[in-house]
Amino acid sequence: MTEFELIRLLLPKLPTGPQMLLGAGDDCAILKPCDPDQELLFKTDSVVENVHFTADTPPEKVGRKALARCLSDMAAMAGQPTVALVTLGLPTGFDPAWVERCYDGLTMLARQYGVAIAGGETTRSLGGVFLSVSLLGVIPKGRRVLRSHAVEGDGVFVTGELGGSIGGRHLDFEPRLAEASWLAAHFTLHALIDISDGLAGDLGHILIASNVGAELFAPAIPIARVAKLRAREVVDAKPALLAALTDGEDFELLFTLPSSQAVTLADAWKKQFPLLKLSCIGRITAKSGLRLRDANGIRTLPTHGFTHFT
């Protein structure tokens, strides 16, 4: 199949939306201008064969993950996604049916969250398959949430459970868009990020950007069942707590807010999102660095998680 035959196969699958005046098929898409009461968000991310997925990963999950990673970053700014572009790199001799199924996974998630696919690019890859997604989104003026405003005394909160994502959750996670928007609308979020590179590493980003430190309470950290099982059953697997602190691709929300709002948040959260756990796992401190308190006392943790070039 040639590049243009592939494009003709994929174009009818792409969801459109009210933001698009002209969709895929020309040299550029045409979008409506941003509402003056909103700010425009822009994000790009990618999935690469043998880094984010393997050759035997179901193609629907590859496509879904490619978009879901960007959606999770949109949630980390409390924004709402609108339009995406997709760049697809394929080796010589690719299977068109695999590509079609990959786009089925991507477009199904796009429709779920109201994302229009405005086109993109197809190219030959000299290695394996890769997908790169560029995503636009919007946020009401005055409601943006950054990493850089955490203050001493804030509570540190996390959604869901952490660790062991390699057991399959890294392909099936749900971007926390609704949760982030609700939080930003009803509470005073000081800092917000999604956990893509591990709890310790991503909390480290907040601490550096805000020029503060943090103390985590080990018993409060929500550890995923799969991380506990791997720690017991897999040779050389990480201890479960270490997995929760350092495993990448959990894609849960990590945020800080004034401790005075903690009880109100806990009660409101249970009513709004009864099926999703919310945990207060620590507090922001004036003293720099990241520390973990457990039954044996307090110890310092490194503030880094997964990195691509080490």
TORVEX-619900 format. One record per residue: chain; y, z, x of N, C-alpha, C in turn; residue number from 1. Coordinates in steps of 0.05 Angstrom, whole numbers, plus 5000, padded with zeros to 4 digits. Layout:
<vogus>
[vogu A [Y Z X] [Y Z X] [Y Z X] NUM]
...
</vogus>
This chain:
<vogus>
[vogu A [4976 5000 5017] [5000 5000 5000] [5025 5000 5018] 1]
[vogu A [5044 4983 5012] [5069 4982 5027] [5088 5004 5018] 2]
[vogu A [5109 5008 5033] [5129 5028 5026] [5141 5023 4998] 3]
[vogu A [5147 4998 4992] [5161 4992 4967] [5142 4993 4944] 4]
[vogu A [5117 4986 4949] [5096 4990 4928] [5093 5020 4921] 5]
[vogu A [5094 5036 4942] [5092 5065 4938] [5116 5076 4922] 6]
[vogu A [5139 5066 4929] [5163 5075 4915] [5162 5067 4885] 7]
[vogu A [5152 5043 4880] [5150 5034 4852] [5129 5051 4837] 8]
[vogu A [5109 5061 4851] [5089 5078 4839] [5101 5106 4832] 9]
[vogu A [5118 5116 4849] [5128 5143 4846] [5153 5145 4828] 10]
[vogu A [5169 5125 4828] [5195 5127 4813] [5192 5136 4784] 11]
[vogu A [5173 5125 4769] [5171 5134 4741] [5164 5163 4737] 12]
[vogu A [5154 5176 4759] [5146 5205 4757] [5170 5224 4760] 13]
[vogu A [5192 5214 4771] [5214 5232 4778] [5230 5241 4754] 14]
[vogu A [5232 5268 4751] [5247 5278 4728] [5277 5274 4732] 15]
[vogu A [5291 5269 4710] [5320 5266 4711] [5333 5290 4698] 16]
[vogu A [5359 5289 4696] [5373 5312 4684] [5402 5305 4678] 17]
[vogu A [5416 5324 4664] [5443 5318 4655] [5463 5316 4678] 18]
[vogu A [5455 5325 4702] [5474 5324 4725] [5475 5296 4736] 19]
[vogu A [5456 5279 4730] [5454 5252 4743] [5466 5231 4725] 20]
[vogu A [5485 5216 4737] [5495 5192 4724] [5479 5168 4731] 21]
[vogu A [5467 5168 4755] [5449 5147 4764] [5428 5159 4781] 22]
[vogu A [5403 5155 4774] [5381 5167 4788] [5370 5149 4810] 23]
[vogu A [5345 5154 4817] [5332 5140 4839] [5330 5110 4834] 24]
[vogu A [5330 5094 4855] [5326 5066 4852] [5348 5049 4865] 25]
[vogu A [5372 5061 4870] [5393 5047 4884] [5396 5059 4911] 26]
[vogu A [5418 5051 4926] [5421 5062 4953] [5429 5092 4952] 27]
[vogu A [5443 5100 4931] [5451 5128 4928] [5448 5135 4898] 28]
[vogu A [5442 5160 4893] [5444 5171 4866] [5473 5178 4861] 29]
[vogu A [5480 5179 4835] [5507 5187 4828] [5505 5212 4810] 30]
[vogu A [5520 5233 4818] [5519 5258 4804] [5546 5264 4791] 31]
[vogu A [5546 5280 4770] [5571 5290 4758] [5584 5310 4777] 32]
[vogu A [5611 5311 4778] [5624 5331 4794] [5616 5359 4785] 33]
[vogu A [5618 5378 4804] [5612 5406 4798] [5633 5418 4779] 34]
[vogu A [5624 5434 4761] [5642 5449 4744] [5662 5465 4761] 35]
[vogu A [5688 5464 4755] [5708 5479 4771] [5703 5509 4771] 36]
[vogu A [5688 5520 4751] [5682 5549 4751] [5657 5556 4766] 37]
[vogu A [5646 5536 4780] [5621 5541 4795] [5625 5533 4824] 38]
[vogu A [5608 5545 4841] [5607 5537 4869] [5581 5522 4873] 39]
[vogu A [5581 5503 4892] [5558 5485 4897] [5542 5496 4920] 40]
[vogu A [5516 5499 4916] [5497 5508 4937] [5482 5483 4947] 41]
[vogu A [5475 5484 4973] [5461 5461 4985] [5440 5472 5005] 42]
[vogu A [5415 5463 5003] [5394 5474 5019] [5374 5452 5025] 43]
[vogu A [5361 5454 5049] [5339 5436 5055] [5316 5452 5068] 44]
[vogu A [5292 5443 5063] [5268 5456 5074] [5246 5435 5076] 45]
[vogu A [5225 5442 5090] [5203 5423 5094] [5176 5436 5095] 46]
[vogu A [5155 5421 5090] [5128 5429 5095] [5115 5407 5113] 47]
[vogu A [5100 5417 5133] [5089 5399 5153] [5059 5405 5155] 48]
[vogu A [5044 5383 5156] [5015 5386 5158] [5007 5402 5183] 49]
[vogu A [4989 5420 5181] [4979 5438 5202] [4999 5459 5210] 50]
[vogu A [5021 5461 5196] [5040 5483 5199] [5042 5499 5173] 51]
[vogu A [5047 5485 5151] [5050 5497 5125] [5026 5492 5106] 52]
[vogu A [5010 5473 5113] [4986 5467 5098] [4966 5452 5116] 53]
[vogu A [4942 5450 5107] [4921 5436 5122] [4912 5411 5108] 54]
[vogu A [4896 5395 5121] [4888 5369 5109] [4871 5373 5084] 55]
[vogu A [4858 5396 5081] [4841 5401 5058] [4856 5416 5035] 56]
[vogu A [4882 5421 5039] [4898 5433 5017] [4900 5414 4994] 57]
[vogu A [4896 5423 4969] [4899 5405 4946] [4927 5393 4946] 58]
[vogu A [4930 5367 4943] [4957 5354 4946] [4977 5364 4926] 59]
[vogu A [4968 5372 4901] [4986 5382 4882] [5000 5408 4892] 60]
[vogu A [4985 5424 4907] [4997 5449 4918] [5016 5443 4942] 61]
[vogu A [5010 5422 4956] [5029 5414 4978] [5056 5406 4966] 62]
[vogu A [5055 5389 4946] [5080 5381 4933] [5095 5404 4920] 63]
[vogu A [5080 5421 4907] [5093 5444 4894] [5106 5462 4914] 64]
[vogu A [5092 5467 4936] [5103 5485 4957] [5128 5474 4969] 65]
[vogu A [5129 5447 4973] [5152 5435 4985] [5178 5441 4970] 66]
[vogu A [5176 5439 4943] [5199 5446 4927] [5203 5476 4923] 67]
[vogu A [5181 5490 4920] [5183 5519 4915] [5197 5534 4938] 68]
[vogu A [5194 5525 4963] [5207 5538 4985] [5238 5536 4982] 69]
[vogu A [5247 5513 4974] [5276 5510 4969] [5285 5526 4945] 70]
[vogu A [5269 5527 4924] [5276 5543 4901] [5278 5572 4908] 71]
[vogu A [5261 5582 4925] [5262 5610 4933] [5288 5616 4948] 72]
[vogu A [5297 5597 4965] [5323 5601 4979] [5346 5600 4959] 73]
[vogu A [5344 5584 4938] [5364 5584 4917] [5365 5611 4904] 74]
[vogu A [5342 5622 4898] [5341 5649 4886] [5353 5670 4905] 75]
[vogu A [5351 5666 4931] [5362 5685 4950] [5392 5685 4951] 76]
[vogu A [5405 5666 4937] [5434 5665 4934] [5441 5671 4905] 77]
[vogu A [5421 5677 4888] [5425 5681 4859] [5436 5657 4846] 78]
[vogu A [5429 5633 4856] [5438 5608 4845] [5418 5595 4826] 79]
[vogu A [5427 5573 4814] [5409 5557 4796] [5407 5529 4807] 80]
[vogu A [5382 5519 4811] [5379 5492 4823] [5386 5470 4803] 81]
[vogu A [5394 5447 4813] [5401 5425 4796] [5387 5399 4804] 82]
[vogu A [5392 5389 4828] [5382 5362 4836] [5370 5364 4864] 83]
[vogu A [5349 5349 4868] [5336 5348 4895] [5331 5320 4904] 84]
[vogu A [5330 5316 4930] [5321 5292 4944] [5296 5299 4960] 85]
[vogu A [5277 5280 4962] [5252 5285 4976] [5247 5264 4997] 86]
[vogu A [5244 5272 5022] [5236 5254 5043] [5206 5258 5049] 87]
[vogu A [5191 5237 5049] [5162 5237 5052] [5154 5221 5076] 88]
[vogu A [5140 5234 5095] [5130 5221 5118] [5099 5219 5117] 89]
[vogu A [5089 5195 5120] [5060 5190 5117] [5049 5175 5141] 90]
[vogu A [5025 5182 5150] [5012 5167 5172] [5002 5140 5162] 91]
[vogu A [4997 5122 5180] [4985 5096 5173] [4957 5101 5160] 92]
[vogu A [4952 5086 5139] [4926 5089 5126] [4925 5112 5106] 93]
[vogu A [4948 5121 5096] [4949 5143 5076] [4935 5134 5050] 94]
[vogu A [4927 5155 5035] [4914 5150 5009] [4935 5152 4987] 95]
[vogu A [4941 5129 4973] [4961 5130 4952] [4955 5151 4930] 96]
[vogu A [4930 5155 4924] [4922 5174 4904] [4930 5203 4912] 97]
[vogu A [4927 5208 4938] [4936 5235 4949] [4966 5238 4945] 98]
[vogu A [4981 5217 4951] [5010 5219 4948] [5018 5223 4919] 99]
[vogu A [5004 5209 4901] [5011 5211 4873] [5005 5239 4863] 100]
[vogu A [4983 5251 4871] [4977 5278 4863] [4997 5298 4875] 101]
[vogu A [5005 5293 4899] [5025 5310 4912] [5051 5310 4896] 102]
[vogu A [5060 5287 4887] [5084 5285 4871] [5080 5297 4843] 103]
[vogu A [5055 5297 4833] [5050 5310 4808] [5056 5340 4810] 104]
[vogu A [5048 5353 4832] [5053 5381 4836] [5083 5387 4839] 105]
[vogu A [5096 5369 4854] [5125 5373 4858] [5141 5370 4832] 106]
[vogu A [5135 5348 4818] [5151 5343 4794] [5144 5362 4771] 107]
[vogu A [5120 5373 4770] [5114 5393 4750] [5131 5418 4754] 108]
[vogu A [5134 5427 4779] [5151 5450 4785] [5180 5443 4780] 109]
[vogu A [5189 5418 4786] [5216 5410 4781] [5223 5412 4752] 110]
[vogu A [5205 5402 4735] [5210 5404 4706] [5210 5433 4696] 111]
[vogu A [5193 5450 4708] [5193 5478 4700] [5220 5491 4704] 112]
[vogu A [5234 5484 4725] [5259 5497 4732] [5283 5478 4727] 113]
[vogu A [5279 5456 4713] [5302 5439 4705] [5315 5425 4729] 114]
[vogu A [5299 5417 4749] [5309 5404 4772] [5305 5373 4769] 115]
[vogu A [5326 5358 4772] [5324 5329 4772] [5317 5320 4801] 116]
[vogu A [5300 5300 4803] [5294 5288 4829] [5309 5261 4831] 117]
[vogu A [5329 5260 4848] [5348 5238 4849] [5338 5216 4868] 118]
[vogu A [5314 5218 4880] [5304 5198 4898] [5298 5211 4925] 119]
[vogu A [5303 5196 4946] [5297 5207 4973] [5291 5184 4993] 120]
[vogu A [5270 5188 5009] [5263 5170 5030] [5234 5171 5035] 121]
[vogu A [5222 5148 5041] [5194 5147 5051] [5195 5135 5079] 122]
[vogu A [5178 5146 5097] [5178 5137 5124] [5150 5140 5136] 123]
[vogu A [5145 5126 5158] [5120 5128 5172] [5120 5152 5191] 124]
[vogu A [5099 5168 5190] [5097 5191 5208] [5076 5185 5229] 125]
[vogu A [5083 5190 5254] [5064 5186 5276] [5045 5209 5279] 126]
[vogu A [5050 5231 5264] [5031 5253 5263] [5019 5255 5236] 127]
[vogu A [5020 5279 5224] [5009 5283 5198] [5030 5279 5176] 128]
[vogu A [5023 5288 5152] [5041 5286 5129] [5063 5307 5131] 129]
[vogu A [5087 5300 5123] [5108 5320 5119] [5125 5313 5095] 130]
[vogu A [5136 5334 5082] [5155 5330 5060] [5179 5347 5066] 131]
[vogu A [5202 5336 5064] [5227 5350 5067] [5243 5348 5041] 132]
[vogu A [5251 5371 5030] [5266 5371 5005] [5294 5381 5010] 133]
[vogu A [5314 5367 5000] [5342 5376 5000] [5349 5382 4971] 134]
[vogu A [5360 5406 4966] [5364 5416 4939] [5393 5424 4935] 135]
[vogu A [5405 5415 4914] [5431 5424 4905] [5428 5445 4883] 136]
[vogu A [5447 5464 4882] [5447 5483 4861] [5475 5493 4855] 137]
[vogu A [5478 5509 4835] [5505 5520 4828] [5503 5550 4824] 138]
[vogu A [5526 5563 4826] [5529 5591 4821] [5557 5596 4810] 139]
[vogu A [5559 5613 4790] [5586 5619 4779] [5604 5630 4801] 140]
[vogu A [5629 5622 4801] [5648 5633 4821] [5649 5664 4818] 141]
[vogu A [5648 5677 4841] [5649 5706 4841] [5622 5720 4840] 142]
[vogu A [5600 5704 4838] [5574 5717 4835] [5556 5711 4858] 143]
[vogu A [5565 5698 4879] [5549 5692 4902] [5540 5719 4915] 144]
[vogu A [5515 5720 4925] [5505 5743 4939] [5496 5734 4967] 145]
[vogu A [5507 5746 4988] [5501 5739 5016] [5484 5760 5029] 146]
[vogu A [5478 5756 5054] [5463 5775 5070] [5480 5796 5082] 147]
[vogu A [5506 5792 5082] [5524 5806 5100] [5540 5830 5090] 148]
[vogu A [5533 5839 5065] [5550 5860 5053] [5534 5886 5048] 149]
[vogu A [5511 5890 5060] [5497 5915 5057] [5513 5938 5070] 150]
[vogu A [5513 5961 5057] [5529 5984 5067] [5512 6009 5068] 151]
[vogu A [5520 6028 5085] [5507 6053 5088] [5503 6066 5060] 152]
[vogu A [5479 6076 5055] [5473 6089 5030] [5460 6071 5010] 153]
[vogu A [5461 6045 5013] [5447 6027 4995] [5417 6033 4994] 154]
[vogu A [5405 6029 4971] [5376 6028 4969] [5366 6001 4977] 155]
[vogu A [5343 6000 4989] [5330 5974 4996] [5307 5969 4977] 156]
[vogu A [5307 5947 4963] [5288 5941 4942] [5273 5915 4949] 157]
[vogu A [5249 5913 4938] [5233 5888 4941] [5217 5884 4916] 158]
[vogu A [5215 5858 4908] [5199 5851 4885] [5170 5845 4894] 159]
[vogu A [5151 5848 4875] [5124 5840 4880] [5109 5857 4900] 160]
[vogu A [5089 5844 4913] [5073 5857 4934] [5073 5839 4959] 161]
[vogu A [5069 5851 4982] [5073 5837 5007] [5047 5837 5024] 162]
[vogu A [5045 5816 5041] [5024 5813 5060] [5001 5796 5050] 163]
[vogu A [4987 5783 5069] [4963 5768 5062] [4967 5742 5047] 164]
[vogu A [4991 5731 5050] [4997 5706 5035] [4979 5683 5043] 165]
[vogu A [4969 5684 5067] [4951 5663 5077] [4926 5661 5059] 166]
[vogu A [4920 5681 5044] [4897 5681 5026] [4901 5662 5002] 167]
[vogu A [4924 5649 5000] [4928 5629 4979] [4955 5632 4965] 168]
[vogu A [4968 5655 4967] [4993 5659 4952] [5015 5642 4964] 169]
[vogu A [5013 5634 4990] [5034 5617 5002] [5036 5590 4989] 170]
[vogu A [5015 5583 4974] [5015 5557 4959] [5022 5560 4930] 171]
[vogu A [5019 5585 4919] [5021 5589 4890] [5044 5607 4882] 172]
[vogu A [5061 5616 4900] [5081 5635 4893] [5101 5624 4873] 173]
[vogu A [5113 5642 4858] [5133 5635 4838] [5161 5642 4848] 174]
[vogu A [5178 5622 4851] [5206 5628 4860] [5219 5648 4841] 175]
[vogu A [5233 5668 4851] [5245 5689 4835] [5273 5682 4825] 176]
[vogu A [5276 5659 4814] [5302 5650 4805] [5313 5666 4781] 177]
[vogu A [5297 5671 4761] [5306 5686 4738] [5312 5714 4745] 178]
[vogu A [5296 5726 4762] [5300 5754 4770] [5326 5757 4786] 179]
[vogu A [5331 5738 4805] [5356 5740 4821] [5381 5736 4804] 180]
[vogu A [5380 5717 4786] [5403 5713 4768] [5409 5737 4751] 181]
[vogu A [5388 5749 4740] [5391 5773 4724] [5402 5796 4740] 182]
[vogu A [5392 5800 4764] [5402 5821 4781] [5432 5817 4787] 183]
[vogu A [5440 5793 4794] [5467 5788 4801] [5486 5791 4777] 184]
[vogu A [5476 5786 4753] [5492 5788 4729] [5496 5816 4720] 185]
[vogu A [5477 5834 4727] [5477 5861 4715] [5481 5884 4735] 186]
[vogu A [5479 5878 4761] [5481 5899 4781] [5498 5890 4804] 187]
[vogu A [5506 5910 4821] [5523 5904 4844] [5505 5899 4868] 188]
[vogu A [5496 5875 4871] [5480 5868 4895] [5498 5866 4919] 189]
[vogu A [5491 5881 4940] [5507 5879 4965] [5495 5859 4984] 190]
[vogu A [5469 5855 4984] [5456 5836 5002] [5430 5827 4989] 191]
[vogu A [5423 5802 4994] [5400 5790 4981] [5388 5768 5000] 192]
[vogu A [5361 5767 5001] [5348 5747 5017] [5320 5744 5005] 193]
[vogu A [5306 5721 5011] [5278 5719 5003] [5261 5724 5028] 194]
[vogu A [5237 5734 5023] [5220 5741 5046] [5202 5718 5053] 195]
[vogu A [5211 5702 5072] [5196 5679 5081] [5183 5683 5108] 196]
[vogu A [5195 5700 5125] [5185 5704 5152] [5175 5732 5157] 197]
[vogu A [5171 5748 5135] [5162 5775 5138] [5183 5795 5131] 198]
[vogu A [5175 5818 5119] [5194 5838 5111] [5211 5848 5134] 199]
[vogu A [5199 5855 5156] [5215 5866 5179] [5234 5845 5189] 200]
[vogu A [5226 5820 5191] [5243 5799 5202] [5266 5793 5183] 201]
[vogu A [5260 5790 5157] [5281 5783 5138] [5301 5806 5133] 202]
[vogu A [5290 5831 5132] [5308 5854 5131] [5325 5855 5156] 203]
[vogu A [5314 5847 5179] [5329 5846 5203] [5353 5827 5201] 204]
[vogu A [5350 5804 5187] [5372 5786 5183] [5395 5800 5168] 205]
[vogu A [5388 5815 5147] [5408 5830 5132] [5422 5850 5150] 206]
[vogu A [5406 5865 5166] [5418 5886 5183] [5438 5874 5203] 207]
[vogu A [5430 5852 5215] [5447 5840 5235] [5473 5829 5222] 208]
[vogu A [5469 5815 5200] [5492 5803 5186] [5511 5824 5175] 209]
[vogu A [5501 5847 5167] [5517 5869 5156] [5526 5890 5176] 210]
[vogu A [5515 5888 5200] [5522 5907 5221] [5514 5936 5213] 211]
[vogu A [5490 5939 5203] [5480 5965 5194] [5451 5968 5204] 212]
[vogu A [5438 5990 5197] [5410 5994 5203] [5395 6001 5177] 213]
[vogu A [5369 6007 5179] [5354 6015 5155] [5331 6033 5163] 214]
[vogu A [5323 6049 5144] [5299 6066 5146] [5281 6059 5123] 215]
[vogu A [5256 6051 5129] [5237 6045 5108] [5217 6068 5105] 216]
[vogu A [5207 6072 5081] [5187 6093 5075] [5160 6080 5072] 217]
[vogu A [5142 6084 5091] [5117 6070 5091] [5101 6072 5065] 218]
[vogu A [5098 6096 5052] [5083 6097 5028] [5094 6080 5005] 219]
[vogu A [5120 6074 5006] [5133 6059 4984] [5130 6029 4987] 220]
[vogu A [5122 6019 5010] [5120 5990 5014] [5096 5979 4998] 221]
[vogu A [5101 5960 4979] [5079 5950 4962] [5062 5930 4977] 222]
[vogu A [5037 5938 4983] [5019 5921 4998] [5001 5905 4979] 223]
[vogu A [4999 5879 4983] [4983 5862 4966] [4953 5869 4970] 224]
[vogu A [4938 5867 4948] [4909 5873 4950] [4895 5855 4970] 225]
[vogu A [4903 5830 4972] [4890 5812 4991] [4894 5821 5019] 226]
[vogu A [4917 5833 5026] [4922 5843 5053] [4904 5867 5059] 227]
[vogu A [4900 5884 5039] [4882 5907 5042] [4853 5898 5046] 228]
[vogu A [4845 5878 5031] [4818 5867 5033] [4813 5854 5061] 229]
[vogu A [4833 5838 5069] [4830 5825 5096] [4829 5846 5118] 230]
[vogu A [4844 5867 5116] [4844 5888 5136] [4817 5901 5138] 231]
[vogu A [4802 5903 5116] [4776 5916 5116] [4754 5897 5123] 232]
[vogu A [4757 5871 5116] [4734 5853 5117] [4735 5832 5138] 233]
[vogu A [4759 5826 5149] [4763 5804 5168] [4765 5815 5196] 234]
[vogu A [4749 5805 5214] [4750 5814 5242] [4777 5807 5254] 235]
[vogu A [4790 5825 5268] [4816 5822 5281] [4839 5817 5262] 236]
[vogu A [4835 5823 5236] [4857 5821 5217] [4877 5843 5222] 237]
[vogu A [4902 5839 5214] [4923 5859 5217] [4917 5883 5199] 238]
[vogu A [4924 5907 5207] [4924 5929 5188] [4942 5922 5164] 239]
[vogu A [4935 5932 5141] [4948 5924 5116] [4979 5928 5117] 240]
[vogu A [4987 5951 5127] [5016 5957 5128] [5030 5938 5147] 241]
[vogu A [5018 5932 5169] [5029 5913 5188] [5031 5885 5175] 242]
[vogu A [5011 5877 5160] [5012 5852 5146] [5036 5851 5127] 243]
[vogu A [5040 5873 5112] [5062 5874 5093] [5089 5872 5107] 244]
[vogu A [5090 5882 5131] [5115 5882 5146] [5121 5856 5160] 245]
[vogu A [5100 5841 5168] [5104 5819 5186] [5093 5792 5176] 246]
[vogu A [5075 5791 5156] [5065 5765 5147] [5087 5749 5135] 247]
[vogu A [5087 5723 5139] [5107 5706 5127] [5098 5695 5100] 248]
[vogu A [5117 5682 5087] [5112 5666 5063] [5104 5684 5039] 249]
[vogu A [5115 5708 5036] [5112 5723 5012] [5131 5713 4990] 250]
[vogu A [5155 5704 4998] [5175 5692 4980] [5182 5711 4957] 251]
[vogu A [5183 5737 4963] [5193 5757 4944] [5223 5762 4950] 252]
[vogu A [5237 5774 4932] [5265 5781 4936] [5267 5808 4951] 253]
[vogu A [5285 5809 4970] [5292 5833 4984] [5322 5837 4981] 254]
[vogu A [5330 5860 4971] [5359 5864 4966] [5367 5893 4969] 255]
[vogu A [5393 5897 4971] [5405 5924 4972] [5426 5926 4951] 256]
[vogu A [5428 5951 4940] [5449 5957 4921] [5455 5987 4923] 257]
[vogu A [5478 5995 4911] [5485 6024 4913] [5463 6042 4902] 258]
[vogu A [5457 6063 4916] [5436 6081 4907] [5442 6093 4879] 259]
[vogu A [5468 6094 4872] [5476 6105 4846] [5465 6088 4823] 260]
[vogu A [5458 6063 4828] [5448 6045 4808] [5417 6043 4807] 261]
[vogu A [5404 6058 4825] [5375 6055 4828] [5359 6062 4803] 262]
[vogu A [5366 6085 4790] [5351 6094 4767] [5356 6074 4743] 263]
[vogu A [5381 6066 4739] [5387 6047 4718] [5372 6021 4722] 264]
[vogu A [5371 6012 4747] [5357 5987 4754] [5327 5990 4748] 265]
[vogu A [5315 6012 4756] [5286 6015 4752] [5279 6014 4722] 266]
[vogu A [5295 6028 4706] [5290 6028 4677] [5294 6000 4664] 267]
[vogu A [5316 5987 4672] [5322 5961 4660] [5301 5940 4670] 268]
[vogu A [5293 5942 4695] [5273 5923 4706] [5247 5923 4690] 269]
[vogu A [5237 5947 4684] [5212 5949 4670] [5213 5936 4643] 270]
[vogu A [5236 5937 4630] [5239 5924 4604] [5242 5893 4607] 271]
[vogu A [5257 5885 4627] [5262 5856 4631] [5239 5841 4643] 272]
[vogu A [5226 5853 4663] [5204 5840 4678] [5180 5859 4680] 273]
[vogu A [5167 5864 4657] [5146 5884 4657] [5121 5877 4674] 274]
[vogu A [5117 5852 4680] [5094 5844 4695] [5098 5842 4725] 275]
[vogu A [5123 5846 4734] [5130 5843 4763] [5139 5870 4774] 276]
[vogu A [5125 5879 4795] [5132 5905 4807] [5159 5903 4821] 277]
[vogu A [5174 5925 4820] [5198 5929 4836] [5196 5955 4850] 278]
[vogu A [5201 5955 4876] [5197 5979 4893] [5223 5984 4909] 279]
[vogu A [5231 6010 4909] [5252 6019 4927] [5237 6028 4953] 280]
[vogu A [5242 6014 4975] [5225 6019 4999] [5241 6033 5021] 281]
[vogu A [5267 6038 5017] [5282 6050 5039] [5311 6052 5033] 282]
[vogu A [5327 6056 5054] [5356 6059 5051] [5370 6046 5075] 283]
[vogu A [5394 6038 5071] [5411 6027 5092] [5425 6051 5106] 284]
[vogu A [5426 6049 5133] [5438 6071 5149] [5460 6059 5166] 285]
[vogu A [5478 6077 5175] [5499 6069 5193] [5488 6063 5221] 286]
[vogu A [5467 6078 5228] [5454 6074 5254] [5440 6047 5255] 287]
[vogu A [5445 6031 5275] [5433 6005 5276] [5403 6006 5281] 288]
[vogu A [5389 5984 5277] [5360 5982 5281] [5345 5988 5256] 289]
[vogu A [5319 5982 5257] [5300 5986 5235] [5280 6007 5242] 290]
[vogu A [5276 6027 5225] [5258 6048 5230] [5239 6052 5206] 291]
[vogu A [5215 6061 5212] [5194 6066 5191] [5187 6095 5191] 292]
[vogu A [5189 6108 5168] [5181 6136 5165] [5154 6137 5152] 293]
[vogu A [5135 6152 5164] [5109 6156 5152] [5100 6185 5157] 294]
[vogu A [5075 6191 5152] [5066 6219 5155] [5068 6229 5184] 295]
[vogu A [5070 6211 5203] [5071 6219 5231] [5099 6221 5241] 296]
[vogu A [5119 6215 5225] [5147 6217 5233] [5161 6190 5230] 297]
[vogu A [5180 6185 5248] [5196 6160 5247] [5192 6144 5273] 298]
[vogu A [5187 6118 5270] [5185 6101 5293] [5202 6076 5289] 299]
[vogu A [5210 6064 5311] [5227 6040 5310] [5209 6015 5307] 300]
[vogu A [5219 5997 5290] [5205 5971 5286] [5221 5948 5298] 301]
[vogu A [5207 5928 5308] [5222 5904 5317] [5231 5889 5292] 302]
[vogu A [5255 5878 5293] [5266 5864 5270] [5262 5834 5274] 303]
[vogu A [5237 5826 5276] [5231 5798 5276] [5204 5793 5263] 304]
[vogu A [5202 5770 5250] [5177 5762 5237] [5167 5736 5249] 305]
[vogu A [5157 5719 5232] [5146 5693 5242] [5169 5675 5252] 306]
[vogu A [5165 5663 5275] [5184 5643 5285] [5168 5619 5294] 307]
[vogu A [5180 5595 5290] [5166 5570 5295] [5162 5563 5324] 308]
[vogu A [5179 5573 5342] [5179 5563 5369] [5171 5584 5390] 309]
[vogu A [5154 5603 5381] [5143 5622 5400] [5113 5622 5398] 310]
</vogus>
